[in-house]
Amino acid sequence: MSNLPTFIAPARFTNPALALQQVARIYDASISHLRQAMHQFVAGDGALDHVRACYPLVRIHTDTVSRKTHADSARLSYGFVAGPGRFETTLTRPDLYRGYYLEQFRLLLQNHGVELEVGTSGQPIPVHFSFAEHDHVEGNMTAERRMLMRDVFDLPDLAAMDDGIANGTYQARAGEPQPLALFTAPRVDYSLHRLRHYTGTGPEHFQHFVLFTNYQFYIDEFIALGHAAMRDCNSEYIAFVEPGNLVTRRTGLPPEAADALGKQPPRMPQMPGYHLVRADGAGITMVNIGVGPANAKNITDHIAVLRPHAWIMLGHCAGLRNSQRLGDYVLAHGYVREDHVLDEELPLWVPIPALAEIQVALEQAVADVTQCKGAALKNIMRTGTVASTDNRNWELLPDNQPQRRFSQSRAVALDMESATIAANGFRFRVPYGTLLCVSDKPLHGEIKLPGMANHFYRERVDQHLRIGMRALELLRAQGTDQLHSRKLRSFSEVAFQ
């Protein structure tokens, strides 16, 4: 027999704020129940029955394919269900997702004119996902005691966390509801915990616009720009957050209570994250993903649950054309996927299109930062196909096979991460883009030597980073409703953005 929290009966709502209050009420009660039981378990209580608490859910019923048309949402590609039926999803962290949930609830009510049902689901919350940010009570237990957790608590169930909905392979069984969101609550919680591990920062610091890079040089420049913004009392950014949740507030702003919990990490995380924070969450996050498509897939798998408005890759690449020069930019308008890490989730026959809004913003940003226009702009930036490989030493393969394929694809540049980031953006409905900088030309005998590389980095990194940040500022200014286009969504799509 399970030890359950007090049952909170399902209720119906036509007010988004009241619906969210009910979600928070159920979630908070469940988390409090698990935390209390966990403290008892750590203290040695041997009389606990199986302890269980479940996530809240939101459900909608509609019996028609039609929906109401509203001027403020008619152009949106989300906020409505695909047809008649029952649709639901489990929810987590209403404190973190408050604004997001409110908007999704508002659109569902507006578009369908029906009630939202909020209640307790049958999906257990794994006890690991109930721990507070700085709660490490499990570390005080012996190995034998930790093993006994399996008898008392629900542990993470990978079967409840797969990406079948996002991949388009999920099919509800007869009588089951259709999904409302790409990710279930356990899948979201799993990624929120992974983000802390890999980036060294809490998910609450992540912003809606994300830059990825594969070089620490870019991070060094971003740190310098972040601290400079904090010294500017007129900056639009209110805080700069570094690994360890170290928070620097803008000049004139008082520290917040949670700032005192930040501390310098004993070692840098695998993919350190840095956050230039705006009050509305529409600032810029930058992550050094390191080298390789596995890292690129890993971090984007997890950042996707935060539902960012856009992510852009800034990195170095091998120029494949003789007409290119070191330091030239490459704006990707297509991708050759030889990275292989997404072959199972997203078949190679699926095209990864360029997104017009991102392309225009990146081109405009290059013009704004370099002050080049017309022919001069074309002279430093080439638009073309980027190939991504999982073999860093592709040049050493026999018979020139990679070179032949790259030539047939009309690729102008080669790297190891861009196609992965773009493909995962397509897969998770996150607008994406790529702007690379040519750092070597191996097919033409120009490889990076130490002195040449150092000079190149000094010349280009600051400018390249400013271009990426400028592109995100342009995207933010034009309105995010134009970013989430229908080309990223299938013909039978979930309602949540």
N, C-alpha and C positions, 0 to 999 in steps of 0.2 A: 504494500500500500504506500502511495506517495504522500509525502509531506508537502502540501500545496499552500500558497498564499490565499487569503480571502478572495473568493470569486467576485469579479466585477462583471456584471451582466452586460451583454451587448446593448448598444443604444444607437439611435438614428439621429442624424444631424443635417441641418441645412445651412449651418454657419461654420465656415472653415476653422475659425479660432476655437470654437467650442469643441469641434471634432478633435483638434490637436490637443486640447486640454485633456480629453478623455484618453487619447493615446499616451500622453505623459503620465496620467494617473495610473494606468495599467502597467506601463513600463517601470515607473518608480517603485510601485508596490512589488513587482516581480524581482527587481534588482535588490531591494532592501531585504526581501525574504532570503535570497541566495546569499547575500553578504553576511547576514546574521547567522545563518546555518553554517557558513564556512568558518566564521570565527569560533563557533561552538566546536566544529570538527577539529580545527587546529588546536583548540584548548584540550582536546582529548575526549570529548563527549562520545561515548560508545553506544549510546541509546538512540541515535538518529535513525529514523526510517529513511527511505529513499527521498531525497529532496528534489523537488521539481518546481520550476516556474516557467511560464511561457511568454513569448513575445505578443505584443498587441498586433491586431490586423485591421486593415481597412478594406471594406467591400462595397461594391456598387452593383446594382441590378438595373438592366435596361432591356426593354422589349421591342426596341425599334432601331433601325439602321440610321435614322435621321438624327440630326442634332441641331441645336439652336445656333444661330449665327450672330456673333458679336463683333463689332468693329475692332475691338482691341485684341481679339484672339483669332480672328478669321485666318490670318496668315501663318499662325503657328503650326508646326508639324507635330505637336504633342498636346496633351490636355484632354484627349477624348479616346474612347474605346472604339474598336474596329467594327463592332456590330452588336446585335442583341445578345444577352447572356449574363452570366455572373462572373465578375472579375474581382480578384483580391490579391493582396500582398501583405507580408509581415513587415513590421517596421521596427527600427531601433534608434537609439540615441536622439530622441526628439529635441534635446537641448542643442545638439550639433546641427540637426537638419531642420530646425524650426522654420526658417524662411522658405526652404525648398518644399517642405510638406505643405505649408500654408498655400503656396502658389499652385501646387498640384491639386490640392483639395478644391481651391477656388475655381480652377478651370473645369474640373469634373462637374461641379455643381452648376456652373454657368453653362456648360455645353450640353448637359443632359437633363437638367431640371429635376433630378431625382435626389433621394436622400443618400448620404454616406452612412454606412453601418460600421461602427467601431466596436471591437470586442477583443476578447482574449483568444488567441489562436491555440492550436494544438501543437505548435512547434516549440519544443523546449529551448530555453536559453542555456547554452553550455556555461558551466560555472566559471570557466576561464574568462568569459566575456563579461562577467559581472564585476570583476575587480576594478576598483577605482584606479585612476592614472598612476598614483604613487602608492598603491596598496600592494605590498609584496608579502602578504601573510604566508603564502604557500612556501616561501623560502625557509621558514622556520621548522618545517616538517622533516622527518626522516624519510628515507627512500621507501621504507615499508609503509609508512603512514600515507605517503603520496599515492602508493599503489592502491590503497583502500578507497581512495576518492572515487574510483570507478564503481564501487558498490553503493555509494551514497549520492553521487551527483551525476548529472548528464554531462558528458564530455563532448567536444566538437565531433560532429558527424559529417564527414566529407560528402556523403550522399545528399545532404541538404544544401550543399554549397557549390554544386557544379554550375557551369556557365551555359547550360542548354538554352535558356531563354535568350541570352545575348547572341548565342551562336545560331539561333533560328532552328534548332533541332528539337526543342522541347515540344511535346504533344501531351496535352492533358488527357487523362483517361476519362471514360464515360462517367458523368456525374461530378467530375472535378471542376472547380472554377478555372477560368483563364487567368493568366498573370496580368497584374497591373503595372509592374515595374520590372526592369532588367535584372535586378538583384534581390534575392531574399534577404531577410534580416541577418541570418547566420553568415551569409556570404559577405555582407557589408561589415559585420563585426570582425570577421576574419581579416579582411583587408585593413581595417582601421588599426588592428594590432600589428599587422605586418609593416604598416607605414611607420609606426614608432620605431620598430626594430631596424628597418633599413635606412631611414632618413635621420633618425635621432631627434625628431620633432613630433609633437602631438598633432593629430589630424585637425584640431581646431585652428591651427595656424595656417593651414593651406589656403591659398587664394584661388579665385576662379580662373585665373590665367596662368599658364605654366610654361616655363622654358626648360628644355632638357639640353644638356651638353655632355660631351665625352672628354672634356679637359678641365683640369683644375684651374688653368689660367683664367678661364671665363668666370669661375666662382670667385677667384681673387678680385677681379674687377667688380663683380656684383656686390661683394662685401664692401668694397671701397665706396661704391655708389650708394649702397644702403646706409652706411654710416654718415655719408655726406648729406643724405636726405634727412637724417635724424637731427643734424645740426641746423637745418633750415626750418625755422618756425613757420614758414608759409608752405611747406611741403604738403602735398595731398596725402602722403603716407604718414600713418600715426605710429608705426612701430616697425622694427627690424628684428627678426627672430632667426637665431642660429642653432646648430645642433646642441643638444642638451637643454633645449627650450630657453636659451639665453635671450632675454628680451631687452632691447634698447628702445626706449620711448622717444618720440620726437621732442625736441627742446620745448619746454613749457608745459608738457603733459605729465601728470603725476603717475607714478608706478601703480600697477594694479596688484591685488593680493597674490594672484598666481605667479607673478613675476619672481617672487622670492624663492619659488620652487625650482627655478632653472639653475643648472650648474654645469660647469665645463665637463664634458664627457672624458673618461679616462683614455679613450681612444676614439678615433673618428669612425662613424658608422660606414657601412659598405657603400651607400649612395646618399651622401649628406644632402640635406635640404635646407634652403634658406628662403625666408619669406619677407617680402616688402609689403606690409599690411596696410590696407585701407579699411576705414570704418565699415564700409558696406561689403567687405570681403572680395572686392573686385581689384585687389592688388595683384602682385606678381610673385609667384613661387618659382624658384630655380633649383634644379636637382642635377647633381653630377652623377650620371648613371654609369660612368666608367666605360669600358670598352666591351662591345659585343652585343649581339641580338638577345641573348638570354637575359642579360640585365635589363635591356630595353623592354622586353615583354614583362618581366617580373614587376617592374615599378609601375608600368602603365596598367597592368592587371589590377593593381591596388588603388592607384590614384583615380581610376575610372569610377569607383563607387562614390567619390565626392562630387561627381557630376560637374566637372569644370566646363567652362564655356569654350575654351580652346587650349590646345597645347602645340608648341612649335619646337622643332629640333634645330639647335645651332651647333654645328660641329665642323670638323675638318674632313676633307675628302681627297681622294686621288683624282686629279683631272685626267680625263681619258682622251682629250682632243689636243692636237698639237697647237691649235690657235689659242688655247688657254694659257694664262700666266699665273704664277704663284701669287696668291692674294685675291684672285678673281672670285666672285660669288657665283653660286649655282642655286637657282630657284627651281625646286623639283616640281615638275608638272605630271610626272608619272614615275612608277617604281617597278624595278625588276626584283622580285623576291627570291633571292638565293640564300636567305637567312635560315629558313626551314623551321624555326621555332613555332610558327603558327600554322603549319601545314595541316594539322589535325583539326584545329578550330575553324580555320578559314581557308578553304581549298584554294589552290593556286589559280583556278579558273575564275575566281571572283576578282573583278577589276577594282583597283583602288584609285578612284578619280581625284583629280585636283579640285579643291574647293575655291570657287571664284572669289569669295569674300576674303579668304586668307591670302590668296595669291595677290590680289589687288593691294591689300594692306602691306604685305611684305615688299612689293615693288615700290610702293609709295614711301615706305620707311627707308629703303635704300636711297631713294632720291632725296629725301629730307635730310638724312644724316650725311651723305657724301656730297650733297649739293650738285649732283650730276643730273642732267636731263637729256632726253633725246638720244642722239648717237653716243654721247659721252656715257650715258647710263648703260647702254647696250655694250659698250666697250669694257665695262667692269663686271657685268652680270649677265650670265647666260641662263636661259630657261630651257630645261630639258629633262630627260629621264635620268633618274638616279638608281643605280644598282646597289643592293646591300647583300653582303656575303657573310657567311659564318666562318670563313677561312681567312685568317689574317694574312697568311702567306700564300695567297692565291697565285702570286706571280711565279711561284716555284713549281706549280703543277705542270705535268708534261703536255706536250703537243699543243700548247697554246689554247686549250679548250675554253677556259674562262674568257680569254680575250676575244675569241670568235663569237661567243654568246653575247658578250657586251657590245660588240660591233653590230651584230644582227639586231639587237634591241634598240640601237641608236643611243645607248647610254652616253652621257657626257661626264658622269662622275661616279665614283664608287666609295662606299663607306660600309660600316657594319651595323648601323642602328636605325637609319632613317626609314627604311621600308617597314621595319617592325613597328615603329612608333606610329607611322601612318596607318598601317593595317590594323593595329589595335584601336586607333581612333575610329576607323571605319566600323570595326566590329562592335565597339562600345558606344557608338553614336556621339563621339567627342570630336568636334571640328579640329583639323590637324593641318600642319604645314611644315615645310623644310626649307631652310636657307643654309647652305654649306659654303665653306671657304676652301679654295684649292690650296693645299699645303705641300703637295708633291705631285710629280708626274712620272710614275714608274715606267710607263710604256715608252717614255721619251728620254729616259736616262736622268731625270731630275728627281733624285731622292733627297730626303731631309738629312743634312749633316748638322752636327751640333751648333756651329756658329750661325749657319743659315736659318736653322729652326728658331733659335732664340731671337734673331732679328725679325723673322716673320711674325712670331707671337707678339712682340712689342708693337709692331706696326699695325696689326690687324685685329687683335682680340678686343680692345676697347671699342673700336668702331663697330665690329660685328655684334657685340653685345648691345650697344646702344640702338642698333637697327632692330634687333629682336624686341627690345623693350618698347621702342617706338611703334612697332607693328601691333603689339598688344594694346597699347594706348589708343591707336586708331580703331581697333576692333571694339574696344570698350565704348569709345565715343559714338560709334555709329549705331549702337544698340544691339544687345545680345539676341533679340528676337530674330534678327536677320541671319545669325550664325547657325542656328539649329535647323538646317534646311531639310527638306523632304528627301534629298538624295542620299541621306544617311539612314533613312528609315524604310523598313520593308512595307509591303502592302497589307500585312496583318501585324500591326505594331502595338506594343504596350503603350499605355496612356501617359505614364510618367516620363518627364524629360530625361 
